[in-house]
């Protein structure tokens, strides 16, 4: 299952950032290229696994955008993009995100009280971004029907589960100097 995604992960180059082995991949970095076949395979599997009886698909810029766009096109469900830039629109919600490699504000627009949402992300490592997203959606009064990430690496998904948030994962990986190790595929 997910042969294009798993092979592309196994082929991903590894770079060292400090003590952190970072994999470079089309889904997480947009490099070297995002192919229609990879995006379609991922979107089709997500549609099989999640509740698509929702009002909106929510994703986070930047690399959630391609996945969310394909999902929106395949399901006909509108897409809301959580941005890293403030727009000062009425009812905009700002929340602070803190990850293992960055921190800053995220801004939510286009979510109304009672909206049923599907949250989609490219990768969850520390869970810092997703924790901020969940907080913002709860502040907006949205009902989170499902959360799904394409790639799970690190303790972030476990931390989110411990906090009471169900997160589905397509592929769980570890990364070391030798490359990406596939732990599980859903």
Steps between C-alpha positions, in 0.01 A plus 500: 500500500617851415784372279588839348515672840700225671754470218543877484569505874756220470669697220498832689837668552609564859674815621635570845368813670692522824439158658175448310482271196258677268345326200425705189177389339245634250215487756688676780720733294368510143842380385601367254146497353143421598358255249128466428527124562640551852242765592216292359612184684511692829165673447327175404628328814400791723148492354482128587604561863320816613153638549427707188159610630653835593446864411865589448845353456758688707872494432809697593728688264724424328519129425148416610372709209567249218344214697201709607446626145489151352266385778273799441490432126427128547229551766349836408557619859628859542858547621608733782872575527645599836757765424818628661405854402242722666222642282306691769166368374200498733502193730862412413650277768871514580675221690861442584676195359823355633671211323840341530641740241281811494248711684257769400138588453241320292186676377164337439236656279191351337389277788161557660351366821358154434706428187582130472863478388757251379854607590777386264876547540807382311708392800474495877830484688479685832127569468548870578328626188207260530449590867472867398262414216273297728499785752405753231223283358358441847509877565307551177238250614571246226433130544814304405372182335837359400869585508733328257866538414681347207827439688555443872848541641586544866275525804251763381218260407541312830490830689183603315340161580592547867329840490181336373533569125465211260750534217514263205831445323568365152867416555706496819876540457831529679799669343870446559822556308420199279161633389130471569376190678131416444348392833139458383273572206127540530 
